[in-house]
Amino acid sequence: MIAKRYFPLALVALLSSTLMSCELITGIFKAGVWTGIIAIVVVLALVIWLISRIFGSKD
């Protein structure tokens, strides 16, 4: 009797936590993509700056 009474509530709790975790994982992947893009831009800027310092004009 108790299982019948709380089954819908448990099902809703399970589904809501499952859907929330999907959104959380999506957010983590989006943050990871943007972090990777920013890291690549920073590394490329650093490499270009170093190359310009090494091969730049010697005034």
VEXKOL-73827 format. One record per residue: residue in one letter; residue number from 1; x, y, z negated of N, C-alpha, C, O in turn. Coordinates in nm, 3 decimals, padded with zeros to 5 digits, always signed. Last residue first. Layout:
// VEXKOL-73827
+------+-----+---------+---------+---------+---------+---------+---------+---------+---------+---------+---------+---------+---------+
! rest !  nr !      nx !      ny !      nz !     cax !     cay !     caz !      cx !      cy !      cz !      ox !      oy !      oz !
+------+-----+---------+---------+---------+---------+---------+---------+---------+---------+---------+---------+---------+---------+
!    A ! NUM !       X !       Y !       Z !       X !       Y !       Z !       X !       Y !       Z !       X !       Y !       Z !
...
+------+-----+---------+---------+---------+---------+---------+---------+---------+---------+---------+---------+---------+---------+
This chain:
// VEXKOL-73827
+------+-----+---------+---------+---------+---------+---------+---------+---------+---------+---------+---------+---------+---------+
! rest !  nr !      nx !      ny !      nz !     cax !     cay !     caz !      cx !      cy !      cz !      ox !      oy !      oz !
+------+-----+---------+---------+---------+---------+---------+---------+---------+---------+---------+---------+---------+---------+
!    D !  59 ! +06.593 ! +04.751 ! +03.378 ! +06.616 ! +04.896 ! +03.381 ! +06.704 ! +04.941 ! +03.269 ! +06.734 ! +05.059 ! +03.257 !
!    K !  58 ! +06.551 ! +04.489 ! +03.518 ! +06.650 ! +04.517 ! +03.412 ! +06.684 ! +04.665 ! +03.414 ! +06.797 ! +04.701 ! +03.449 !
!    S !  57 ! +06.225 ! +04.349 ! +03.571 ! +06.332 ! +04.440 ! +03.610 ! +06.421 ! +04.471 ! +03.491 ! +06.374 ! +04.479 ! +03.378 !
!    G !  56 ! +06.170 ! +04.000 ! +03.478 ! +06.133 ! +04.139 ! +03.501 ! +06.253 ! +04.224 ! +03.538 ! +06.367 ! +04.178 ! +03.535 !
!    F !  55 ! +06.208 ! +03.739 ! +03.411 ! +06.239 ! +03.777 ! +03.548 ! +06.204 ! +03.922 ! +03.580 ! +06.209 ! +03.963 ! +03.696 !
!    I !  54 ! +06.136 ! +03.744 ! +03.135 ! +06.260 ! +03.680 ! +03.181 ! +06.301 ! +03.733 ! +03.318 ! +06.418 ! +03.768 ! +03.338 !
!    R !  53 ! +05.895 ! +03.881 ! +03.124 ! +06.007 ! +03.927 ! +03.040 ! +06.140 ! +03.869 ! +03.092 ! +06.242 ! +03.938 ! +03.092 !
!    S !  52 ! +05.737 ! +03.728 ! +03.292 ! +05.763 ! +03.867 ! +03.328 ! +05.878 ! +03.925 ! +03.246 ! +05.951 ! +04.010 ! +03.295 !
!    I !  51 ! +05.734 ! +03.489 ! +03.146 ! +05.795 ! +03.492 ! +03.279 ! +05.827 ! +03.635 ! +03.320 ! +05.933 ! +03.661 ! +03.377 !
!    L !  50 ! +05.591 ! +03.577 ! +02.918 ! +05.729 ! +03.529 ! +02.906 ! +05.801 ! +03.531 ! +03.040 ! +05.918 ! +03.570 ! +03.047 !
!    W !  49 ! +05.343 ! +03.642 ! +03.035 ! +05.420 ! +03.745 ! +02.965 ! +05.567 ! +03.703 ! +02.953 ! +05.656 ! +03.784 ! +02.975 !
!    I !  48 ! +05.265 ! +03.391 ! +03.130 ! +05.285 ! +03.501 ! +03.225 ! +05.368 ! +03.611 ! +03.161 ! +05.456 ! +03.668 ! +03.227 !
!    V !  47 ! +05.244 ! +03.257 ! +02.881 ! +05.339 ! +03.210 ! +02.983 ! +05.368 ! +03.321 ! +03.084 ! +05.484 ! +03.344 ! +03.119 !
!    L !  46 ! +05.037 ! +03.407 ! +02.761 ! +05.169 ! +03.398 ! +02.698 ! +05.276 ! +03.355 ! +02.799 ! +05.386 ! +03.410 ! +02.800 !
!    A !  45 ! +04.827 ! +03.356 ! +02.936 ! +04.873 ! +03.494 ! +02.917 ! +05.012 ! +03.495 ! +02.856 ! +05.097 ! +03.576 ! +02.895 !
!    L !  44 ! +04.803 ! +03.077 ! +02.897 ! +04.839 ! +03.131 ! +03.029 ! +04.891 ! +03.274 ! +03.018 ! +04.988 ! +03.310 ! +03.084 !
!    V !  43 ! +04.724 ! +03.076 ! +02.626 ! +04.849 ! +03.011 ! +02.667 ! +04.894 ! +03.063 ! +02.803 ! +05.013 ! +03.091 ! +02.822 !
!    V !  42 ! +04.477 ! +03.212 ! +02.644 ! +04.585 ! +03.266 ! +02.561 ! +04.719 ! +03.206 ! +02.602 ! +04.819 ! +03.278 ! +02.613 !
!    V !  41 ! +04.333 ! +03.039 ! +02.812 ! +04.356 ! +03.178 ! +02.853 ! +04.473 ! +03.238 ! +02.774 ! +04.557 ! +03.307 ! +02.831 !
!    I !  40 ! +04.328 ! +02.809 ! +02.651 ! +04.394 ! +02.805 ! +02.782 ! +04.425 ! +02.946 ! +02.830 ! +04.534 ! +02.970 ! +02.883 !
!    A !  39 ! +04.178 ! +02.901 ! +02.431 ! +04.316 ! +02.855 ! +02.412 ! +04.392 ! +02.853 ! +02.544 ! +04.508 ! +02.893 ! +02.549 !
!    I !  38 ! +03.932 ! +02.954 ! +02.554 ! +04.007 ! +03.064 ! +02.494 ! +04.154 ! +03.024 ! +02.475 ! +04.243 ! +03.105 ! +02.500 !
!    I !  37 ! +03.863 ! +02.692 ! +02.627 ! +03.878 ! +02.795 ! +02.730 ! +03.961 ! +02.911 ! +02.676 ! +04.050 ! +02.961 ! +02.745 !
!    G !  36 ! +03.847 ! +02.568 ! +02.374 ! +03.942 ! +02.522 ! +02.474 ! +03.968 ! +02.626 ! +02.581 ! +04.082 ! +02.646 ! +02.622 !
!    T !  35 ! +03.635 ! +02.712 ! +02.263 ! +03.766 ! +02.715 ! +02.198 ! +03.874 ! +02.671 ! +02.296 ! +03.982 ! +02.731 ! +02.300 !
!    W !  34 ! +03.431 ! +02.637 ! +02.437 ! +03.474 ! +02.777 ! +02.432 ! +03.609 ! +02.791 ! +02.364 ! +03.690 ! +02.874 ! +02.405 !
!    V !  33 ! +03.421 ! +02.362 ! +02.378 ! +03.447 ! +02.407 ! +02.515 ! +03.498 ! +02.551 ! +02.512 ! +03.597 ! +02.583 ! +02.577 !
!    G !  32 ! +03.356 ! +02.366 ! +02.106 ! +03.481 ! +02.305 ! +02.152 ! +03.518 ! +02.350 ! +02.291 ! +03.635 ! +02.375 ! +02.318 !
!    A !  31 ! +03.105 ! +02.480 ! +02.110 ! +03.214 ! +02.551 ! +02.042 ! +03.348 ! +02.496 ! +02.087 ! +03.443 ! +02.572 ! +02.103 !
!    K !  30 ! +02.973 ! +02.274 ! +02.245 ! +02.980 ! +02.408 ! +02.305 ! +03.092 ! +02.489 ! +02.241 ! +03.166 ! +02.558 ! +02.311 !
!    F !  29 ! +03.003 ! +02.066 ! +02.060 ! +03.064 ! +02.055 ! +02.191 ! +03.074 ! +02.191 ! +02.261 ! +03.174 ! +02.219 ! +02.327 !
!    I !  28 ! +02.853 ! +02.172 ! +01.847 ! +02.995 ! +02.143 ! +01.829 ! +03.065 ! +02.134 ! +01.963 ! +03.174 ! +02.188 ! +01.980 !
!    G !  27 ! +02.597 ! +02.185 ! +01.963 ! +02.664 ! +02.306 ! +01.918 ! +02.814 ! +02.287 ! +01.901 ! +02.893 ! +02.374 ! +01.936 !
!    T !  26 ! +02.549 ! +01.911 ! +01.999 ! +02.552 ! +02.001 ! +02.114 ! +02.625 ! +02.131 ! +02.079 ! +02.705 ! +02.180 ! +02.158 !
!    I !  25 ! +02.543 ! +01.831 ! +01.732 ! +02.648 ! +01.779 ! +01.820 ! +02.660 ! +01.867 ! +01.945 ! +02.771 ! +01.893 ! +01.990 !
!    L !  24 ! +02.310 ! +01.967 ! +01.654 ! +02.437 ! +01.995 ! +01.589 ! +02.553 ! +01.949 ! +01.677 ! +02.650 ! +02.022 ! +01.693 !
!    E !  23 ! +02.115 ! +01.849 ! +01.810 ! +02.142 ! +01.991 ! +01.827 ! +02.276 ! +02.029 ! +01.766 ! +02.349 ! +02.112 ! +01.821 !
!    C !  22 ! +02.129 ! +01.594 ! +01.700 ! +02.159 ! +01.613 ! +01.843 ! +02.190 ! +01.760 ! +01.870 ! +02.282 ! +01.790 ! +01.945 !
!    S !  21 ! +02.044 ! +01.642 ! +01.442 ! +02.182 ! +01.600 ! +01.462 ! +02.221 ! +01.614 ! +01.609 ! +02.337 ! +01.642 ! +01.638 !
!    M !  20 ! +01.778 ! +01.704 ! +01.485 ! +01.867 ! +01.807 ! +01.435 ! +02.012 ! +01.769 ! +01.459 ! +02.094 ! +01.854 ! +01.492 !
!    L !  19 ! +01.677 ! +01.455 ! +01.562 ! +01.676 ! +01.566 ! +01.657 ! +01.769 ! +01.678 ! +01.613 ! +01.833 ! +01.741 ! +01.697 !
!    T !  18 ! +01.711 ! +01.316 ! +01.321 ! +01.776 ! +01.270 ! +01.443 ! +01.783 ! +01.382 ! +01.545 ! +01.887 ! +01.400 ! +01.609 !
!    S !  17 ! +01.547 ! +01.455 ! +01.146 ! +01.692 ! +01.453 ! +01.119 ! +01.769 ! +01.407 ! +01.243 ! +01.880 ! +01.453 ! +01.266 !
!    S !  16 ! +01.300 ! +01.405 ! +01.266 ! +01.349 ! +01.543 ! +01.256 ! +01.498 ! +01.546 ! +01.228 ! +01.569 ! +01.632 ! +01.280 !
!    L !  15 ! +01.281 ! +01.124 ! +01.244 ! +01.283 ! +01.188 ! +01.375 ! +01.338 ! +01.330 ! +01.369 ! +01.414 ! +01.371 ! +01.456 !
!    L !  14 ! +01.281 ! +01.094 ! +00.962 ! +01.383 ! +01.030 ! +01.045 ! +01.394 ! +01.098 ! +01.181 ! +01.504 ! +01.127 ! +01.227 !
!    A !  13 ! +01.050 ! +01.238 ! +00.891 ! +01.181 ! +01.277 ! +00.838 ! +01.294 ! +01.219 ! +00.922 ! +01.392 ! +01.288 ! +00.950 !
!    V !  12 ! +00.856 ! +01.087 ! +01.026 ! +00.875 ! +01.228 ! +01.061 ! +01.012 ! +01.277 ! +01.012 ! +01.081 ! +01.349 ! +01.084 !
!    L !  11 ! +00.885 ! +00.844 ! +00.886 ! +00.906 ! +00.850 ! +01.030 ! +00.932 ! +00.993 ! +01.077 ! +01.020 ! +01.016 ! +01.159 !
!    A !  10 ! +00.815 ! +00.917 ! +00.627 ! +00.950 ! +00.869 ! +00.653 ! +00.982 ! +00.876 ! +00.802 ! +01.095 ! +00.909 ! +00.840 !
!    L !   9 ! +00.546 ! +00.983 ! +00.675 ! +00.638 ! +01.084 ! +00.623 ! +00.783 ! +01.044 ! +00.649 ! +00.865 ! +01.127 ! +00.689 !
!    P !   8 ! +00.441 ! +00.734 ! +00.757 ! +00.441 ! +00.849 ! +00.848 ! +00.537 ! +00.960 ! +00.804 ! +00.602 ! +01.023 ! +00.887 !
!    F !   7 ! +00.496 ! +00.575 ! +00.514 ! +00.557 ! +00.546 ! +00.643 ! +00.553 ! +00.664 ! +00.739 ! +00.656 ! +00.694 ! +00.800 !
!    Y !   6 ! +00.360 ! +00.614 ! +00.278 ! +00.479 ! +00.696 ! +00.302 ! +00.546 ! +00.672 ! +00.437 ! +00.642 ! +00.741 ! +00.472 !
!    R !   5 ! +00.146 ! +00.432 ! +00.294 ! +00.121 ! +00.571 ! +00.258 ! +00.239 ! +00.661 ! +00.297 ! +00.219 ! +00.773 ! +00.344 !
!    K !   4 ! +00.252 ! +00.186 ! +00.346 ! +00.160 ! +00.246 ! +00.444 ! +00.143 ! +00.395 ! +00.419 ! +00.127 ! +00.474 ! +00.513 !
!    A !   3 ! +00.395 ! +00.152 ! +00.107 ! +00.467 ! +00.161 ! +00.233 ! +00.379 ! +00.224 ! +00.342 ! +00.427 ! +00.305 ! +00.420 !
!    I !   2 ! +00.191 ! +00.126 ! -00.081 ! +00.278 ! +00.244 ! -00.088 ! +00.353 ! +00.262 ! +00.044 ! +00.374 ! +00.375 ! +00.089 !
!    M !   1 ! +00.082 ! -00.120 ! +00.000 ! +00.000 ! +00.000 ! +00.000 ! +00.087 ! +00.126 ! +00.000 ! +00.058 ! +00.222 ! +00.072 !
+------+-----+---------+---------+---------+---------+---------+---------+---------+---------+---------+---------+---------+---------+
